[in-house]
Amino acid sequence: MTHRTVPVPLPGRDYEIRIGAGLIADAATHLAPLLRRPRVAVITEARVAAAHRAELEAGLGDVASEWLVLEPGEATKSWDGLRRATEFLLEGRFERTDLVVAFGGGVIGDLAGFAAATARRGMPLVQIPTTLLAQVDSSVGGKTGINTPQGKNLAGAFHQPSLVLADLGLLATLPERDFLAGYGEVVKYGLLGDAAFFDWLEANWQAVKAREEAALMHAVHRSCEMKAEIVVRDETEQGDRALLNLGHTFCHALEAATGYSDRLLHGEGVAIGCALAFELSARLGLCPQEDPSRLSAHLAAMGTKRSLADIPGDLPDAEALMGLMMQDKKVQDGRLRFILARGIGGAFVTSDVPGDAVRDMLAEALAAR
């Protein structure tokens, strides 16, 4: 089966992202070079298991698999979820060289990756992402972690996978809302560093939304290329990698404010966060006034969330949201670092943002709900 490959050439820990339809039907062939013995631990969630377990088991052929099936949703990415995943690996007597397969969306990838990073002091990991968001973002780059009561992804580890299999065929069964949420991460790549890719998305969004294979291939491949390039330059987020957090400072605060619930999916928060970052950039005179409108119009055409008004239920006031933002991992010396933009494709990291400007923008956005 034809697929495209994006290399991630990290010294001593290089791996490939393979992108194409039908990859899991040949999973045994892809995993064979990584196996010390024909046994893998698969960590997944109930919806993915119901839709695709038989397909992956068939693709594994003679490779034995033992499965941990967790509850779907962001609440699983917790201390208790980590405990369950780690005990599954230890009680199952999986060895230090056995593969852990993360088979699911971003929640499962982050959780299974963290368990693999710590069980036996580190086990090899294969990511088989089943959502658009996970295929273009969370499965690539080695960030793993869980949420804590204090905020999003505040406990975790950098643990690179040995392989990523992005099977585009898995996206066919993805609910529309989840697919559109993942698009928030796709559009982020055009906004942060590739204006031509954003132009392509504006011209081809209907084909992407219809999940046409050629359009999905280009969208996922270009997104993974961009992420891989940034990860290779800055694996542990000391500099450039922070650009990948465009929209995330706002997003993580909104996720905490909505209790990491189905009121707001992560990718929806990213889309809203990107819109807020561009609005703030325009208010500060950094980017043209037309850019936030152009982004909002594109998200509206695609049908994804784009403003605080799109989040159901009550939200805290601007001051409380600012407090949640201060728990962000990008806070340094008590100051928030924002990813802002000088235009579409021109994101940059800065700590020089007046708090009043952020507070006023949030207050206005809340008042408009």
N, C-alpha and C positions, 0 to 999 in steps of 0.2 A: 504494500500500500504506500502511496506517495505521501511524504511528509516533508516539512521544512525544519531545519535545525538552526537554533541560535546557540552558539557556544558561550560559556561563561568561564573565561580563562583565568581563574584565580590560581595563583601558584600553589601547586600541591593539592589543590581541592577543585580542580576544574571539572565541569560537568556540562551536559547538554540539555537544552530545552527542545523537545521534539513536538512539533505541532502538526496535526492532521486528523482526518476523520478515520475512525476505526482502529486507533492505536491499541486500545485495551484488548481487542480480539487477538492480538499477537503479543500479549503482555509477557509471556514466558520468554520469548526471543529477546525482547528489550531488557528484561531483568537478568537474563542468564549470565552476562559478564560480571554481575555484581554479587552473585550468590555463592556463598561458601558451601551451603547445603540447600536442598530443595524445600525450604520452609520459610514462610514469611508471616509477619504479624500485620493484619490489616485493621486500621482504626478508621471508623466511618460513623455515619449517623443514619437514623432510621429511614429518612426519605430516600437517601442515596442507596441504601441497602435494598429497599423495596424496588427501586427502579433499575438498578444496575449490578446487584451482587452476582446474579447468575451469569451475567455477561463477563464480569471480571474473572470469576471462578473458571469459566470455560477457557478464557484466554490464558490463565495460569497453567492449564494442562496438568502436568505431573508435579507441579510445584504445590506442596501442601500449604494451605492458608488457614489461620485461625483468626477469628473476627471479634472485635469489640464494637458493638453497635450502641452509640450514645444518642441522647435526645437531641433533636435539632435546635438551633437557636443560639444566640450570643451568650445566654446564661450558662451554657455548657462550658464555655471558655473560662473556667474558674478554678480555684484551688481544689474543689471537690472533683471536677472533671480531670484535672491533672493527676490527682491521687488515683482515680479509677484507671486512667490510661497507664500510669506507671506500674501499678499493681498488676494489671493485665500482663504487661511485659515480664515482670518478675515472677509472678505465679505461674505463667505459662512456660517458664524456664527457657525463654528466648536468650540466646547467647549474644555476647558483645558484637559478634560479626554478622548476626542475623539482620535481615532487612525489616525495617518498619515502613509500611506503606500507608501514607495519609491519603485516604480516598474520600474526598468531599470538597466543600467550599473552604472559605478562609478560616472559619472557626475550627474546623477539623485540621486543616493544615497547620495552623498556629499551635493548636493544642498537641497534636501528635508529634509535631516537630520539637516542641519543648520537652515532651516525655522522652523522645529519642535522644535529645541532647543530654539528658540527665540519667536515664536508666543505664545501669552498668558503666556509668561515667561516659556515655556516648555510644550510640548505635547508628549505623548507616540508615539513611532516610531516602525514600523515593516519594515524590509528590505526584499524585494523579488528581489534579484539580478538576472538579465537576461543575464549576460555575464560571461565568465570564470574568467575574472579579478575581477569582483565584487564579485563573489561567493567565491573566495579564499582570497580576500584581503580587498577591500574597504568597503564591507558591515559589516565587523566584527571589533569590537574594539572601535566604538564610535567616530572616527574622522570624523568631518564634516567640510565643508568649501567651499569657492569660490576662484577663481583666481582674482588678481587685476593687474592693469598696472605694479605694481612693481615686481610681481612674482607669483608663483604657490602656492595656498592654504595659502595665508598669512592672510586671515581673516576666522575665523571659531570658532568652539566650540567642546568640548568633550561632546557628547550626546549619551549614549549607547542605542541601540535598545532594545525593549522588546522581540523580536523574530527575527530570520533570517530563511527564507525559501529558501533554495538553491535547486531549482527544476532543476535537470539535464536535463529534457526533453526540457527545454527552450533553451538549447545550440544547439539543432538540427537545428534551423533556423538562428543561428549566422553566419554572413558572415565569410569566411575563414580568412580574414585578421584580423578581430576582435578576432576570436578564437586564432589565433597564437600570437596576441599581449598579450592576457591574459596569455599565456604560459610563458611569461617573468616573471610574478609574481609567477607562480608555481615553476619554476626552481630556483627562488631566495631562496625559503625555503630550498632546498637541499644545496645550496651554503652557506647559512648563518649559518646553525646549524645541518644539518642531512645528512652526506655524504652517508649513506645507502639509503636515499630517492633519492639522485642524481643518485646513482648507479641504482636504480629501474627505474628512468626516462630514463636513457641511454638504459636500456634493454627493456623498454616498450613504447618508444615514438611513435612507429607506431600505437599501440592500442589506445593511447591517441589521436593522430592526427586523427584517424578514428572515434573518439568519441564513442568508445565502452563503454557501460554503466559501466561494472565492472572496467575498467581502469580509467574512469572519477571519479567513486565513490572513488577509492583509492587516486587519485591525489587531489581531492577536500577535502576529509576527512582529509588526512595527513596535507595538507596546513592549513586547519582551526584549526586542533589540535595544530599545532605549533604556529599559531598566537594567539590563545586563551591562551596558556601557557604563552606567553610573555606579553600579555595585562594584565593578572591577576597579574603578577609580577610587572608591571610598566605601569599603566593605562595612565598616562599623560606624558610619554616620558621623565622621569628624568634620565633614565639609559638604561636598557636592551632594551626597546622598540625601541630605535634608531637603533638597528640592522635591524629592518624591513625596514629601509631606504637604505639598500644595493643597490647601483646603482642609488639612487634617486638624489643625489647631481648633478651628471652629467645629469641625465634625466631631472630634472627641468630646468636646464640652457638650454638644447637643446630644450625643449618645448617652453620656452620663446623666444629663437632665431628663432623658426619656427612659432611664432605667435599663439601658441595653436591651430594649424590648422591640417587638415588631412594629412599634410606632415609627421607628426610624431604622432602616437597614443601613449598614456601614457605607455602601456605595451611594445611597441617597444622601447621607451626610456629607460625603466627599463632594458630590455635585453641588449641594447647597454651600458647602465651605468654599469651593472654588469660586462660586458666584459672589460670595461675601468678600473673598480675597481680592477679586477684581474690582468690586465696588469700592473697597477701602483704598486700593491702589489709585483708582480714578479720583477719589476724594482728596488724596494726598498729592495729586498732580503728577503721579508717576506714569500713568498710562492714559491713552486717549479716552475721552468720555464714551466713545462709541463701543469700546471693547466689552464693558459689562453688558451692554444691551445686546451686542452680537452673541455673546455667550448665552445669555438668558433666552434669546430667541431660538438658538440651536437646541438647548435643553428642552424648551417648550415643544419644539417640533418633534423631538425624539420621544417626548412624553414622560420624561423623568422629573423628579422633584428638583426645584431650583431656588426656593425661598423658604423663610421661616413660616410663611403662611401655608405651606404645603405639609407641615407637620401637625397631625391631629392632636387634640388635647391641650392642656395648659403647659406653658413653659415658664421657667423662672424669669425674673426681671434681668435687665442688662448687667446689674452689679453682680448678681449671683452667677450669671454665665461667665463673667470675667473671672470670678473666683474659681470656677471649674477649669477655665483655661489655664490658670496658674499651676494646675497639677500636671500640665503637659510636660512630656519628657524633654521638650526643646527649651524649657526655662533654664537660663544661665544667669547666675548671680542675681537671682530674683527678678530677672527681666524676661519677658516673653520674646522669643524669636519668631518672626512671621516670615512666611514665604509670600512675597508680593510680586508684582510684575510690572515691567516697563512696557508691556504690550503682549499680545498673544504670541507665545513662544519665547518670552523673555523673562522668565521667573528668576528671582534672586532671594537670598536670605538676608534678613536685617533684624536688628534689635532696636532700631531707631524709629519706633512707632509711638506716637502720642497716645497714651491710654484713653484720653478724653475722646479722641477721634473714633476709637474702637467702640467705646461705650455709647457714644451718640449714634453711631451707625446701627448698633444692635437695638438701642431703644427705639429708633425710628422703624426698624424692621419689625419689632414686636408690636408697636402701635398700629402697624399696617395689617396685622393679622385679622 
